[in-house]
Amino acid sequence: MSAPDDIVRAVEAAVFASEQPMTAEQISAHLEGADVKDALARLQDDYAERGIHLVQRGKSWHFETAPDLAHLLRREREQVRRLSRAATEVLAIIAYQEPVSRAEIEAIRGVQTAKGTLDVLMEAGWVRVAGRREVPGRPVIYATTPDFLAHFGLKTRKELPGIDELRAAGLLDPVDDEMVELALSASSQDAEQNQAPACEPEAPSDGTPPDGSAE
C-alpha cells in the first residue's frame, strides 16, 4: 500500500534537512514512529528521473546529484586523491574481508603494513575502526564506511565486483589480480570456518618490522 502523501512529504523534508545520511529508523524516530518504508520507496521512484536522486548507501538514505549531472557541479579545483599501491592493497583486503585486523591484513599481503597506510585510508573517510577482536591481545579491527560505498557507487558491499568483472574491465594488473584473489580466498575461508583467524603480534614499538621493510 502506498504511503499517505503527508508521510511522504515529511520523510522528504527530514532527509533533505539532515546534514548526515539517515537510516529508516532515524527518520521514523523524527516522525513519531511512523512507518517510512513505503514513503522512501515512493520518493526514490519520484526522484529517479530528476536532477537529484534519493539513494540508499548501506542502511542510510540521502539525496545526491544525478550521476549524469555531477560534472556540472564540480569545483574548478578538484582535490586529487591517489592511493599508494600499499594503500590500495589494504583497502581491497578490508573491503572484501571486513572486519579485519592489521595482523590479518599482513598475513594476506605477506608484508608488514605501516601504520601510516591505515591512517591515510581513515583520513580519506573510507576505513573506520570497527572495534576489537575478542582474542588474546584484543587487536583493533577495521571496516569500510558509508563514504566508501558512496564514493564507489555501491549500495552494499555485496555489489563489490568479482575478480572476473575486474579483469574484464581492464582494472587489474598481475599484482592487483593476485592481491584480489588472495582477499577473496581469505574471505571465503573465513566464511566456511566461521571463526576468527589467529592474531599475529604487533610490529615493534619503534616501527621497525622483523624483515626490515614496511609498506
C-alpha positions in Angstrom: 0.0 0.0 0.0 1.3 3.4 -0.9 2.3 5.7 1.9 0.0 8.7 2.6 1.1 12.0 1.0 1.7 13.7 4.3 4.1 10.9 5.4 6.0 11.1 2.0 6.4 14.9 2.4 7.5 14.6 6.0 10.1 11.9 5.0 11.3 14.1 2.1 11.8 17.1 4.4 13.6 15.1 7.1 16.1 13.6 4.7 16.6 16.9 2.9 17.2 18.8 6.1 19.6 16.3 7.7 23.3 17.1 7.5 24.1 13.4 7.6 22.6 10.3 5.8 19.8 8.8 7.9 18.6 5.3 8.5 14.9 4.4 8.2 14.8 4.0 12.0 16.2 7.5 12.5 13.7 9.0 10.0 10.9 7.2 11.7 12.0 8.5 15.1 11.8 12.0 13.8 8.2 11.3 12.7 6.9 9.9 16.0 7.4 6.3 14.9 5.7 6.4 11.5 6.3 3.6 9.1 8.6 5.2 6.5 9.5 2.2 4.3 6.8 2.8 1.6 7.5 6.5 1.7 11.2 6.0 1.0 10.4 3.7 -1.9 7.9 6.2 -3.4 10.3 9.1 -3.1 13.1 7.0 -4.7 10.8 6.4 -7.6 9.7 10.0 -7.8 13.3 11.3 -7.9 14.6 8.7 -10.3 14.4 10.9 -13.4 15.2 14.2 -11.7 18.4 16.2 -11.1 18.9 14.7 -7.7 18.2 11.2 -6.5 17.3 9.7 -3.2 19.8 6.8 -2.7 20.4 4.2 -0.1 24.1 3.5 0.9 24.3 0.7 3.4 21.4 1.3 5.7 21.3 5.1 5.3 19.4 7.3 2.9 20.4 10.7 1.4 19.9 12.9 -1.6 22.7 13.2 -4.1 23.3 14.7 -7.6 22.2 12.5 -10.5 25.3 10.8 -11.8 25.0 12.2 -15.3 24.9 15.8 -13.9 27.7 15.5 -11.4 30.2 17.1 -13.8 28.2 20.3 -13.8 28.7 20.9 -10.1 32.4 20.0 -9.7 34.6 22.8 -8.4 37.2 24.4 -10.5 39.9 22.9 -8.4 39.4 19.3 -7.5 41.3 17.5 -4.8 43.1 14.6 -6.4 43.3 11.6 -4.1 45.8 9.0 -5.3 46.5 6.0 -3.2 49.8 4.2 -3.0 49.9 0.5 -4.1 50.2 -0.5 -0.4 47.1 1.6 0.5 45.2 0.2 -2.5 46.0 -3.4 -1.5 45.0 -2.8 2.2 41.7 -1.1 1.1 40.9 -4.1 -1.2 41.5 -6.6 1.7 39.4 -4.6 4.1 36.6 -4.2 1.6 36.4 -7.9 0.7 37.1 -9.4 4.2 35.9 -6.9 6.8 36.1 -6.7 9.8 39.9 -7.5 9.7 42.8 -6.7 11.9 46.2 -5.3 10.9 47.8 -8.7 11.5 45.3 -10.4 9.3 45.9 -7.9 6.6 49.7 -8.5 6.8 49.1 -12.3 6.7 47.3 -11.9 3.4 49.8 -9.4 1.9 52.8 -11.2 3.2 54.5 -8.0 4.3 54.1 -5.6 7.2 51.8 -2.7 6.8 52.9 0.7 8.0 50.5 2.4 10.4 50.5 5.4 8.1 48.9 3.3 5.4 45.8 2.7 7.5 45.9 6.4 8.7 45.6 7.5 5.0 42.6 5.4 4.4 40.9 6.6 7.6 41.6 10.2 6.8 40.1 9.7 3.4 36.9 8.6 5.2 36.9 5.1 3.6 38.0 3.0 6.6 37.0 3.1 10.2 37.9 1.3 13.4 35.2 -1.3 14.0 36.1 -2.5 17.5 38.5 -5.1 18.8 38.8 -8.8 18.1 37.9 -10.9 21.1 41.1 -12.9 21.1 44.3 -12.5 23.2 45.7 -9.1 22.7 42.3 -7.8 21.5 43.7 -6.3 18.3 41.8 -3.4 16.6 39.7 -4.4 13.6 38.9 -2.3 10.6 35.9 -2.0 8.2 34.8 0.2 5.4 32.5 3.3 5.8 29.3 4.6 4.1 31.6 7.1 2.4 33.5 4.2 0.8 30.2 2.9 -0.6 29.1 6.3 -1.8 32.5 7.1 -3.5 32.4 3.8 -5.5 28.7 3.9 -6.2 27.8 0.9 -4.2 24.6 0.3 -2.2 26.2 -2.5 -0.1 29.4 -4.5 -0.1 27.5 -7.3 -1.9 27.9 -5.1 -5.0 31.7 -5.3 -4.9 32.8 -6.7 -8.3 34.2 -10.1 -8.5 37.7 -10.8 -9.9 36.3 -11.8 -13.4 34.5 -8.4 -13.6 37.6 -6.5 -12.6 39.7 -8.4 -15.2 37.1 -7.8 -18.0 37.1 -4.1 -17.2 40.9 -4.0 -17.5 41.3 -2.8 -13.9 43.8 -5.3 -12.7 47.5 -5.7 -13.5 49.1 -9.0 -12.5 50.0 -7.8 -9.0 46.5 -6.4 -8.3 45.0 -9.6 -9.8 46.9 -11.7 -7.3 46.0 -9.4 -4.3 42.3 -9.5 -5.0 42.4 -13.3 -5.4 44.1 -13.5 -2.0 41.5 -11.3 -0.4 38.6 -13.2 -1.9 40.1 -16.5 -0.9 40.7 -15.4 2.6 37.1 -14.1 2.9 35.8 -17.4 1.6 37.8 -19.5 4.0 36.6 -17.3 7.0 33.0 -17.8 5.9 33.4 -21.5 5.8 35.2 -21.8 9.1 33.0 -19.2 10.8 35.8 -18.4 13.3 38.2 -15.5 13.8 41.7 -16.0 12.3 44.6 -16.2 14.7 46.1 -12.8 15.6 49.7 -12.1 14.7 51.8 -9.9 17.1 52.0 -6.2 16.5 55.1 -4.6 15.0 57.9 -3.5 17.4 57.2 -0.2 19.1 60.0 1.6 17.2 58.1 0.7 13.9 60.9 -1.5 12.6 59.5 -4.6 11.0 61.2 -8.0 11.5 62.3 -8.2 7.9 63.5 -4.6 7.8 60.8 -3.4 5.3 57.4 -1.8 5.7 54.8 -0.7 3.2 
